[in-house]
Amino acid sequence: MSIRDSNVIIIDTERTVVRAGIGLHDLLKQPTIEIQARVGLRRDASSEASGVAETTIVNNSRPSTSKATTSLPQTLNLKVSVNDYLVGAQLDEALAAGQDIIISWPFADGDVKDYIQAEAIWKHILFAQLQRRRVQNESPVLLTLPAGLARDSYERICQIFFERFNVAGFGILERPMAQLYAGNALSGIVVNIGYEITDITPIYDGFVVHYARQSTNIGVKDCQEYLAYLLRSNQSVMTAVNELAGSDEENIREALLALVDQVWRDNQVKVPSDGETAAVEDEGVTDIAAVVVAGKERAVIESGMKKKATAKASAAEQARAREIEAMDLITVQFREHSVTLGKERHRFCEPLFDPTLLDMIPWRISEDTMKRNLRKEELKPLQDSVGHAVALTEVDQRQYIWQGLLVTGDVTRYVKGIGVALQSRLQPYLASADLLTDVQPRTIRVLSVPEYYAEYRETGNGLAAYLGASIVAKIIFNESGGRNYVSKAEYTSRGPHAIIDMTPALF
């Protein structure tokens, strides 16, 4: 490993989370740092800066677990410095202590709304988490950002990293491109399912088709609320929740949402799709070499032990096991209570494909529905938004874009099958009676992170942006001439504008 490889820093910036890591290894590693993309400002600090804060004050008696984007303030009209903001563990501790904290999410709108807040987050990662020294900073940085930022934003960010952080080199990569690179493709459509917003980005031949990008106000938060509503009809769940939360409706809702969050993060949710078939188990000779290459030794061993245990069980035990398997029952431990869940948990992702299901949830009728009515906004199913995005691209591009459907986002780390479920629902958007030519798309191919990235086998597509950025960093920071990043010498000579000429997406 070269010295430069060991010093390279990747920072992946999305709407609600920032991930980072240092060092490029032969086996590309997962990020070592993950923090919420939010900053906090103490009420007394804001009062000293400006007297009145044009934002919302949050006073929590416990750590905030909210990842809300549009529901939280984005900017502060205050004269504060970078050091006034709390980030990461400092912010969590302040919230836990019950302090009056102003919470802001500078990247929540898919842009950089406040550069001081953004700088505070990046500074915390570089110097507090990665232990870099500003005086002798030998680390080049590759930063991923949402697609479609203005050139002025690129220049401003480049200036921050060189003049405030003293980095050795700097490059910017659009997140959807990084995600598609991780899927081993140059053309496709990236569907990034966020907490509240899903971003849909068509890409053709290595460039984002900006005029066709779409965003829809539906995400993981909606899925969680929907499943929490369904679990109210589960007697086992409600018995445990009532013991924990009592009769207070807000406490019951909070407990149900916490249970849902635990269930999907424990890989207990599967997304059914049209035409899905169960894999046939091989009862013959196991291909040991293939198992080792795929990294599935443990799964094969556990499967063999399960079969042996079943064979030794009595007829009654086997019948009970078959009954449980047919009902798809699981028992989970939730706050020291045993809770039994059935097939309803697999309905977690239904709102993505049919947002009208959310209208049956009582507490949303008074919140989200009213807001949408005021904005005259109607939530579109995910398949409609994806189909519309592809339809906006050039006719001769579509057959290549449909060959790279990549569904990503944190939820895909734990919930498998969303891509296949979306693929089956996109078939009606594929054929066109008015376009019976050689460029007529005929199939949709679902992409995923290849299994030969050993460190990412168990993460689904959830870390695709970080992996794709690592691949790009390994190339651009080792190429002769440095044509795709700004070196310190180049910045000294040309200033912030150098990033424009060194970023292929801006050509």
KOLMAR-895729 format. One record per residue (C-alpha): residue in three letters; x, y, z. Coordinates in steps of 0.25 Angstrom, whole numbers, plus 5000, padded with zeros to 4 digits. Example, Ala and Ser with C-alpha at 12.3 -4.5 7.8 and 13.67 -1.06 7.14 Angstrom:
// KOLMAR-895729
ALA504949825031/SER505549965029/
END
This chain:
// KOLMAR-895729
MET500050005000/SER500550144996/ILE500650255006/ARG499650324998/ASP498650214999/SER498750205014/ASN498450355015/VAL497250365006/ILE495950405013/ILE494550375007/ILE493450455012/ASP492050415008/THR491050525010/GLU489550495009/ARG488250565013/THR488250515028/VAL489550435030/VAL491050455027/ARG491950335026/ALA493550345026/GLY494750265026/ILE496250275024/GLY497150185016/LEU496950105003/HIS497249955005/ASP497449834995/LEU496049795001/LEU495249925001/LYS494749945015/GLN493449995020/PRO493350135026/THR493850145040/ILE493050265044/GLU491550295043/ILE490850415049/GLN489550485047/ALA489650605037/ARG489150705047/VAL489750805056/GLY489250865069/LEU489351005075/ARG489151035090/ARG487951135092/ASP488951225101/ALA489951235089/SER488851275079/SER488351375088/GLU489751445090/ALA489851435075/SER488551495070/GLY487551505081/VAL486451435074/ALA486551305066/GLU485751285054/THR485551135056/THR485051035065/ILE485551005079/VAL485650855083/ASN485650815097/ASN485850665099/SER485950595112/ARG486550475105/PRO487550455093/SER486850495080/THR486750385070/SER485950465059/LYS486550465045/ALA485450565040/THR485850655029/THR484750745024/SER484050745037/LEU485350805044/PRO485950945042/GLN486950955031/THR487651095033/LEU487951185044/ASN487951335043/LEU489051355053/LYS490451405054/VAL491151285059/SER492451215057/VAL492751075053/ASN493251045068/ASP491851085073/TYR491150965067/LEU491050825074/VAL491250705065/GLY491250555067/ALA491350505082/GLN491450645087/LEU490050675082/ASP489550545086/GLU490050575100/ALA489450715101/LEU488050655096/ALA488150545107/ALA488450655118/GLY487150725114/GLN487850855109/ASP487050945100/ILE487650915086/ILE487450975072/ILE487550855062/SER487850875048/TRP488050785036/PRO488950855026/PHE488850755015/ALA487350715017/ASP486850785004/GLY487850714995/ASP488750834995/VAL489650915005/LYS488751005012/ASP489751065022/TYR491251055019/ILE491651085034/GLN490850965038/ALA491350875027/GLU492750915031/ALA492450885045/ILE492150745042/TRP493250725032/LYS494250785042/HIS493750685053/ILE493950565044/LEU495350605040/PHE495950655053/ALA495150595064/GLN494850465058/LEU495950435048/GLN497050505057/ARG497650585045/ARG498550705048/ARG498250835041/VAL499650875041/GLN500250755035/ASN499050695027/GLU499550595017/SER498150545014/PRO497450565001/VAL495950555002/LEU494850504992/LEU493550564996/THR492250514991/LEU491050614989/PRO489650604984/ALA489450624969/GLY489150754963/LEU489950854972/ALA490250984966/ARG491751014961/ASP491751124972/SER491551014982/TYR492650934977/GLU493651054978/ARG493151094992/ILE493350944997/CYS494650934990/GLN495151064997/ILE494651015011/PHE495450885010/PHE496750955005/GLU496751075013/ARG496051025026/PHE496450885026/ASN497850895019/VAL497550765011/ALA498650705002/GLY497650684990/PHE496150694988/GLY495150634978/ILE493650634978/LEU492750524973/GLU491250524971/ARG490650414980/PRO489750344969/MET491050324961/ALA491750264972/GLN490550174975/LEU490550124961/TYR492050104960/ALA491850014972/GLY490849934964/ASN491849914953/ALA491150004942/LEU491250134935/SER489750144931/GLY488550124939/ILE487550184949/VAL487850204964/VAL486750194974/ASN487250244987/ILE486150224998/GLY486450325009/TYR485750345022/GLU484650445017/ILE485050465002/THR485450364991/ASP486350414980/ILE486250364966/THR487450384957/PRO487550344943/ILE489050324938/TYR489550304924/ASP490950264920/GLY491550324933/PHE490750454933/VAL489550484942/VAL488350524933/HIS488050644942/TYR486750694935/ALA486150554937/ARG486450544952/GLN485250524962/SER484950534976/THR483750474984/ASN483350504998/ILE483250365003/GLY484350285010/VAL484650195022/LYS483850275032/ASP482550245024/CYS482850095024/GLN483150105039/GLU481850175042/TYR481050085033/LEU481549955040/ALA481350015054/TYR479950035050/LEU479749895045/LEU480349835058/ARG479249895066/SER478449775062/ASN479449675067/GLN479049635081/SER480449595085/VAL481049725081/MET479949805088/THR480049735101/ALA481549765102/VAL481349905097/ASN480249935107/GLU481149885119/LEU482249975114/ALA481550095110/GLY480250095118/SER479050165112/ASP479650285107/GLU479450285092/GLU480750365089/ASN481550265097/ILE480950145090/ARG481250205076/GLU482650225081/ALA482850085086/LEU482250025073/LEU483150105064/ALA484350065073/LEU483949915071/VAL483749935056/ASP485150005055/GLN485749885062/VAL485049775054/TRP485449835040/ARG486849855045/ASP486949715050/ASN486749665035/GLN485349615039/VAL484649675027/LYS484549615013/VAL483949695002/PRO483049594993/SER482949624978/ASP482149574966/GLY482749454960/GLU483749424972/THR484049274973/ALA484749204985/ALA486149164982/VAL486249004981/GLU487148954992/ASP488248854987/GLU488148724994/GLY489348664987/VAL490848694987/THR491148834992/ASP492148914984/ILE493148954995/ALA493949044986/ALA492749124982/VAL492249134996/VAL493649185000/VAL493749284989/ALA492349334992/GLY492749345007/LYS491549265011/GLU492249155020/ARG491449195032/ALA490149185026/VAL490349055020/ILE490848995033/GLU489649055040/SER488648995030/GLY489248855031/MET489148855046/LYS487748905045/LYS487348785036/LYS488048685045/ALA487248745057/THR485948735049/ALA486248595045/LYS486348555060/ALA485148625065/SER483848555068/ALA482648555058/ALA481948655067/GLU483148745067/GLN483248735052/ALA481848765050/ARG481848885059/ALA483148935052/ARG482448925039/GLU481249005044/ILE482149115049/GLU482849115036/ALA481549125029/MET481049245037/ASP482449305037/LEU482449335052/ILE483649395059/THR483849435073/VAL484749555076/GLN485149615089/PHE484749755091/ARG485049835104/GLU485049705112/HIS483749655106/SER483549535096/VAL482749585084/THR482249485073/LEU482149545059/GLY481549485047/LYS481449515032/GLU480949655034/ARG482449695036/HIS482749675021/ARG481749785018/PHE482749885023/CYS483049935009/GLU481649945003/PRO481450095005/LEU482650114995/PHE481850044984/ASP480450094989/PRO480550224997/THR478950234998/LEU479150125009/LEU479650235018/ASP478350305018/MET477750205027/ILE478750235038/PRO477950325048/TRP479050415053/ARG479550445039/ILE478150495034/SER478350615043/GLU479850635039/ASP480350595026/THR479050585018/MET478650735022/LYS480050785018/ARG479950715004/ASN478550775002/LEU479050915005/ARG480250894995/LYS479250824985/GLU480250704985/GLU479950564983/LEU480950454987/LYS481350364975/PRO481650214976/LEU483150194974/GLN482950114961/ASP482150234955/SER483350334959/VAL484350234953/GLY483650214940/HIS483350364939/ALA484850394941/VAL485250294930/ALA484250344921/LEU484850484922/THR486150434916/GLU486550424901/VAL485850304894/ASP487150244890/GLN487650244904/ARG486550174911/GLN486950034907/TYR488250054914/ILE487750124926/TRP486750014928/GLN487849914929/GLY488349974942/LEU487249984953/LEU488050004966/VAL487150024978/THR488050074990/GLY487850145003/ASP488150105017/VAL486850015017/THR487449925007/ARG488549885017/TYR487449805024/VAL486249785016/LYS486549705003/GLY485749694991/ILE485349834989/GLY485949844975/VAL485349714970/ALA483949764976/LEU484149894968/GLN484549824956/SER483349744955/ARG482449874956/LEU483249944946/GLN482849854934/PRO481649934930/TYR482650054927/LEU483549974919/ALA482749944906/SER482150054897/ALA481250034886/ASP481750154879/LEU483150114879/LEU483349984873/THR484750004868/ASP486149944871/VAL486350034882/GLN485049984889/PRO485449944903/ARG485049794906/THR485649764920/ILE486049824933/ARG487249774940/VAL487449794955/LEU488749834960/SER489449804973/VAL490849814979/PRO491649694974/GLU491949594984/TYR493449604981/TYR493549724990/ALA493649635002/GLU493449745012/TYR492149785006/ARG491449645005/GLU490549665017/THR490249815014/GLY489349805002/ASN489349924994/GLY489250025006/LEU490750065006/ALA490850064991/ALA491250214990/TYR492350195000/LEU492850074992/GLY492750144979/ALA493550264984/SER494650174989/ILE494750114975/VAL494850254969/ALA495850304980/LYS496750184977/ILE496850224963/ILE496850374963/PHE497850394974/ASN498850294967/GLU498750344953/SER499850424947/GLY499550564944/GLY498450574954/ARG497350614944/ASN496150584953/TYR496450644966/VAL497050774971/SER498450764977/LYS498950874987/ALA499950924976/GLU498750944967/TYR497951014977/THR499051104980/SER499151144966/ARG497751154961/GLY496851164974/PRO495451104976/HIS495151104961/ALA496150994959/ILE495050894964/ILE494150924952/ASP495250874942/MET495550754950/THR494150704952/PRO493650624940/ALA492250644944/LEU492350794941/PHE493050784928/
END
